[in-house]
Every structure is written in C-alpha cells, then in structure tokens.
C-alpha cells in the first residue's frame, strides 16, 4: 500500500517529467526517470505473504486469574529479507499481558525463524479468541507497506472462580437410593452413628457394641445413618439486565461464580447437579455427577452472556416436567425487569420444590460503577424508590415460601452461602 511519502515522490516524478517535456530539459527528464524507477523498485521490496506464523499456548482451559504462556513462531519462507516487519498477536481487551509482549518489530533474513514469547492473565470468565496474527512490512525507504492478517485463531475458555466451601446445608426431600454424602434419618449403611438396637441373627459381628454388652449383659449392635445422593438444580439468570455495573462487577459475573462454587461443592458431595441458563435462549444441562458434569457446567457458565429477556415463568413452564421431584431449585438472579418472577416461584412451590433465591443487587453494582467512574450518584431519590420496590418483591417471594438471600456485592460469597438454610 502507498504511504504519503510515496505519493509525494510519484507527484514529484510526474511533475519533473512534465516540466522536462515542456522545457526540453534532459536533466529534468533524467531526474524524473530516476525518481520513478526508485519508486518502482521499492514497490517490489515489500512482501509479508511468505511469512508463516504458528502459535502454541500452554493451556486452553483455566480459571479466573489464571495465566497462559504463548509462543508465536514465525518462519520467513522468502529468499530475501523481510525488512522491518511489525508483528502483533491480537488479544481481546479482557486479557492482560503480564510478561513479554505480543507486539514486536523484526528484520528477518531469507529462511530465518523467529519466536515471540509472552504471558497473559485472564481475570474475567469467558470464551476468548487469540488472534489473528497481524503483520505489517515496509521497504527500507518507507515508501510502501503491506499488511496481512493470518486467521490463526485459538480459543481459550476461562471458567468462573470456584471458592472453597466447607458446608452448604441443602438437600432434597426425595433422595436417591444410592450411596452419597447426604444424611437420611433412617438406619442403614453409613459412617455416622444413628442408634443402638438388639442383636438379630445375621447382623455383622463387627457392629456389636462390646461396651454395652459388658454393662448390660446382652448383645447390642450399632446402627449407622444412611447417606444418600440428592438432586440439585441451579438456574442462572443471564438476561440483558444482568449486565448492570462494570465489566468485572455485575450480577452475571457474581452469579456465575456462585453457580460454579455450588456445583463444585455438590459434586464433591457426590450429589447430582443440573444447570439451567436463560437469557436470549434457554440452555439446560441434565442432572449428572462426576468431573465430566463439572466440566460441562463450568463451560456453560464461561460462555453465558447478558443477552435477551426470557421470562422466568416461561422457563419454569418449559422445564418443570423434566425437573427431579422435590429437589432444591437454586435461582441466581438480580430479579430486574421480569414481572413473572413471583408467578414462576409460586408455580415451583405448588409443585413442592424447595426454592432458594440468591439475588445479587444490581442497584448496588450500578452505584459502585458510578462511584468508580466519578460520575456521581446524582439525585438519590430514584435509587431509594428502586430499593423499596426491590424490598417489596423480596418480601413477596418470601411469602411464597422461598428462601431469599439479598446479596450485597460487598459481602463475600462464602458468607452468602452460609445463609442457606437446611430444607
């Protein structure tokens, strides 16, 4: 492509040629020919189409605040020098380069190879593309340049941060008859002591309570409490209203971390977890357990975007026939812009589903965002009215029997999860 300098040289050469013809001046004609020849030769000195990039990354899956090392290898397949070659490995703005640089200026000989190394940190969940590789070369006289974008894209999935939770006192009312970690108030296989009863023929010899035998003179055996598996369903609100606040501090970002933390805890407890994400469309992940289920849930949470405005009542009507019977439903939503929330919660309660609602306050997120950008809150009256309306809605939901937790963003996630009550 032409630069301003090359355009000036072309204009000067043409002007001198015209003046040489007018005045029949050989020196002017010779100068014009030299300038135009100089321009023509420089045009063919710039080429980047034969420089081939190849990228290697240390990890394609990571959690928030994790880092990835990138190695970008360049090979000049031409037999001549590239001249000054600018190379930039394009990154999304959410990725922060901490070591090295994704931009470099090189001068590569024919057949030469070069490597660019850098490391970036991903502070926010999401699915990001690294690339394309942008290359720009110009001749030694800075008359022409050529740009090329090599669509060498690689996807990096950043999972939401998972907190270390010791205990969440939530279990289903209808438990599966499989060994798990949820205590059931009846005797059977387990690890926790439940009661002492008389010995019956066929009881394992190891269960005999010898201390009771020594004091009472008859055989008694220890019974343990059955530990079974529970089903839990997590619903994440990913509508456009969940984007209030800043890019790093908003309801969907906090909600994804809460959903990831609870999923990790329940799966470690050997429970079965299902996920529903609704926004512009409905995404459902069937109940499952194990590391595969955790990976699927984390991937869905990483890809959730604040889009659309599906009503919660419609989500309930569509998914209710497929929900496990009487299992806890954990809704994570700011409850903004949806007049069907109360109706949807009422439907779940009629169907005997225990409902826990974790509500990241979008009002507090917005106030924090304005404070950080120094815009000022302005008239506080509208915010007070919004808070009053929110308090009324939370009170109505509690009236339907839902366990509602108002989550101030200043409150740590672990403190919020401790407020969940045993159902």
N, C-alpha and C positions, 0 to 999 in steps of 0.2 A: 504494500500500500504506500501511497505517496505521503511525504511529510511536507510541511511548509517550506522547508529548505529546498527540497527537490522541485517544488512548484516554482520557486524563485529562480533556481538555476535554469529550468526549462524556459521560463519567461525571458530571462536574460539572453539565453542562446538564440531563441527565435528573434528577439529584438535585434541582436547583433547581425544575424543573417539578413534580416530585412534592411538594416542600415548598410550592410556591405553591398547588397544588390543595388540600393539606391545610389550610393556614392561610388560604386565600383571599386571598393577598397578590399584588396586581398588580405591585409592583416585582420580586418573585422571578420571576414569570411572564415579565415583560419581559426580565429578565437571562437567563433560560433561553432565550428565543427568540433573543436576540442571539448567545449562545454557539453555539447550534445553527445559526443562519444563517451565522455566521462559519466554522463547520466545513464547512458545505455548500458555500459559495463557494470555500474553499481546496481542496476536493476536486477542483474542475474547473480549477484553475490550473496543475496539473502535467501535462505531456504531453511525451513524448520520441519518440512514434511517428512524428512527421513530420520528425525529424532524420535525414538520409540521409548515411551515410559512404561514401567512396570512397578506395581506397588505391593508391599507386604505389610500387614498390620498384625500386632501381637494378639489382639482379641476382637471378636465380633460381638460378644455378649459381655456386658458389665453392668454393675450397679452405679447409682448416682455417686458422684465424686470419685469414680474410678478413672484410671488413666490408660491410654493406649499409645504404644510406640509405633511409629510409621517409618518405613524405609521405602523411599521412592528412588528407583534405579532408572537412569537414562542411558541410552545407547545411541550414539551418532553413527548411523549406517552410511553416511556420505563419505567420500574420499577426501573432502576438503573441510576446512574449519567452519564452524557454525557462526563465528563472530560472537558478538555479545548476545548471549541467549538468556532471557528472563524466564524463569520457570516458577509458576505458582500452583501449588496443590490446593484447590479451593475447599474451604471448610465452612459449614454453617456458623452463624454468629454465636450460637449457643455453646460451641466448643472453644475452649480456651487453651491456646498454645503456651505451655509452661517451659519447655526446653527445646532448644534448637529453633528452626524457622521453617515454615512451609513456603518461603519465598527466597529465591537465590538467583544471582547473576553469574553465568558461567561463560567460558570460552573453550569450547570442546574441539579437539582435533578430529580428523577423519578416523572413524572406527573407535574412538575413545569412549569410555564408560565413566559415568559419574553417579554419585549417590547422595541423596538428601535425607537426613535423619532428623526427626523431630518427635516430640511427645506432647499430646494434648490431654486435657482433663474435661470430663463431661459432668457438669454439676447438676443438670436437669434431665429428667427422664424423657424418653422419646426415641424415635427411629430416625437416624440421620444418615445422609449420603455423603461420603468423602469423594471429592472430585467434582467436575472433571479437572484434568491437568491442563492448565493454560500455559502456552509457550509463546514467546514473542522474541523475534530476532530482527536485528537491523544491520545494515552494512557498516563498514568502518567509518564512512563519511556521514552517517546518519541521514541519508537521503531517502531510503526506503526501509520499510519494516513489514514483516509478515507475522500474522497471528494464527495460531492453531489451537483448538480445543480437542483434546483426546478424551472421549467419553469413557474413561476408565473409572467407573463408579463402584464403590464398595459400601455396603450398608453396615451400620453399627447400631445395635439395639441397646439402649440404656434403660435398665429396669429401675423401678421406683426403689427408694431406700427402704430397707427392712430393719425395724427396730427389734431389739432383743426383749421379748415379753416373757415373763415368768409364768403368769397365770391369767386367764380370762374365764370367768365363771359363767360360761354359757354352754348349754347342752340342749338337745332336742327332747321333746316329751315322748316321742316314739323312737326308740333306739333299735339299731340293727342287732341281730343275734350273731355278731362277730366280735372277737376279742379286740378291745381298744383301750382307751385311757379314761373314758368317762364312767365314773362310779354309778352303779344301779343299786337301788336299795332292795336287794334280794340276794340270798346266798348262792354261791357258785364259784367257778374258777376266778381267781383274782389275787391281788397282792395285799390288800388292806383287810385287817381283821373286822369281822361282822358280828359273830355271836358264838356262844358255846352251846352245844346240844349233846344229847346222849349218843353213845356209840351204837351204830347199827351194823349188822353183818355186811361186809363188802366195803366198808369205809377204809381208806388208805391208812396203813399203820403209822405213817409219818405225821398224820394230822392229830394223833392222840395228844391231849393236853395232860402231861405227866404230873404237873404240879397240882392240877385239880384232882387227879386220881389219888395222889398222895394225901390230900387233905380230906377228900370225901369218900374214898374207898370204892369208887366206881369209875368205869371208863367214860370219859367225855372227849369229844373231838372239837377242834376249832373250825369254824366256817369263815370263809372269806367273802368279801363283797364282789359281785360280778362287775367287771369292767367291760363296757361295750363301746360300739362305734356310733357316732352321731353324725347326722347330715346338717350342713350349714350352707346357706345361700347368701352371697354378698351381691348387693345391687349398687352400682356406681352411677351417679348422675353425671353425664358428660355433655349436657346441653350447652348452648352458647352462653347461658347465664353463669356457667361455672368458670368463665374466664375473668371475672371481675378481680381487680387488683393488678399486681405486676406479673411479669412472666415467671418469676420464681416464687411469688407468694399469691396464690389464688386457690379457690376451692377444689378444682380438679387435681392440682398438684398435691395438695394435702390429702385429698380423698384417695388418690392412687396409692400414696404411702400407707395410709391406714388400711386399705384393702390388701395390699401386699403383706403388711405385717400380720394381719389377722389370718390370711391364707397360710402363711408360713407356720404360724403357731398351731392352727387347727390340723394341718397336715402332719406336723411333728407329733401331735397328739393322736395320730392315726385316724382322725375323722375324715369324712368325705366332704369336699368343698366344691360348690358350683359358683359361677360368676355370671352376672348379667350387667352389661354396659349399654346404656341407652343415651342417644343424642340425636344425630340426624338419621341413625338407623339402630337396629337392635342387634346386639351381639350376645350370644349365650354360649357358655361353656358348661357342658353337662357335669354333674357331680362325679368326682373321682378322687383318687388319693395317690400318694407317692410323688417322686421327683418329677415325673412326666407331667402330672397335673399342675405342680407348682410352676414349671417352665411355661406351660400354656397360659396360665393365669397371668404371670408376670409379663409375658409377651403381649397379651391383650391390654394390660394396663399401660405398658410402654407406648402402645400405638393409639391410645384413646385421645381424641381431640375434642375441643369445645366447639361443637357444631350441632345445628338442628334444634328442634324443640318438641320432641315426642312427649306426649302427656303421660304421667305416671299411671293413671287409671288404665290407659290402653296397654301399657306394659304389663300390668297385673292381669288384665283380662286375657292377654295372649299367653302368658307364661304360667298362670295358676294351674292349669291341668297337668303341667309337667313338673311342678314343684314337689319335693318329697313331703309326705304327710306330716304335719305338725312340727316341722323343723324350723329353727330360728331363721328369720329373714333380717339381714342387717343392711339397712338402706343408708348410703352415704350421699348426702345431698344438701345443698345450700337452701333448698325449698323455694327458690326465687322463680317468679314468672310461671307458675303452674297452679291453676285453680283446682286441679284434680287430685292433689296430694292427699287431702283429707279423705276423699272418696276412695282412693286406692288403698290407703291404710285401713279404712273401715272394712273394705272387702276382705283383706287379709285376716283381720281379726275375726270376722264372721266365719271364715274358713279355719279358724283355730290355729293360725300361725302366730307364734310369738314374734313381735316386731321390735327391733332396736334401731333407732334413727340417730345417726351421728351427723350433726349439722355444722359444717364449717361456716362461720358467719361472713357472708360476702360484704356486709356493711363494714366490718372491722378491716377486711382486706382493702376495701376501697379507701378507707380513712388512712390506713398505713401507706398506701400508694401515693395519696395526695401529700402526706407529710414528707415522704422521701423526695418527691419532685418539687417540694416547696411551693405548691400551688395554693396551699391554704384550704381550710375546710369551708370557709365562707359562712353562709347562714347555717347554723346548726339545727334549725327547726326541721327541715326535711329529713335529716338523719334521725332525729328523735321520733318523728312520725313513723319512719320505716322500722325503727327498733320496736316501737309499740305494736305495729302490725305483726312483726315477727314474733313477739312475745305472745300475742293472742293466738297465732297459728300454732305455736309450740304447745300452748295450753290446750287447744282443741285436740291436738294429736295425742297428748297425754290422756285426755278424756276418753279416747277410744281404746285405751289400754296399752299404748305403745310406750316403750322406754326411750325417752327423748333426751339426748345429750347435746347441749348447746356448746359448740366448740369455738372458743376464742383462739385465734391464731397464736396468741402469746402463750397458750397453755401447751405443754409438751404432749405428744401423742400418748405416751405411756400413762400419763395422768388421766387422760380422757378414757382410755380403755379400762382403767381401774373402776370407772363409774358404772360399767356394765354390771347389771345385777343377774344373779342366777335365776334362770327362768324355769 
